[in-house]
Amino acid sequence: MLLIITITGFIITHFVNLQKERENEFRILIRELREIKEVVGTSETRVIKLESLIENDVRNDIEGVNEIVRQNLIRKA
């Protein structure tokens, strides 16, 4: 009878330890996913800022070209 109780205890302990390992692995995965999410969020923000800078540069270039064309037209008129 004592042998059955001991074996049952070992089996329960084994499954409890497996569950703890899974919980630890899950915590690690969650932490890694949060880090990845943070990096992706930072990258998305950088892309948005870069797109905005490019749009501003293009707008400034177009305005500059328009001004040059307008000045040339005034000179020719």
Secondary structure as GFF3:
##gff-version 3
##sequence-region A 1 77
A	DSSP	alpha_helix	2	76	.	.	.	ID=ss1
###
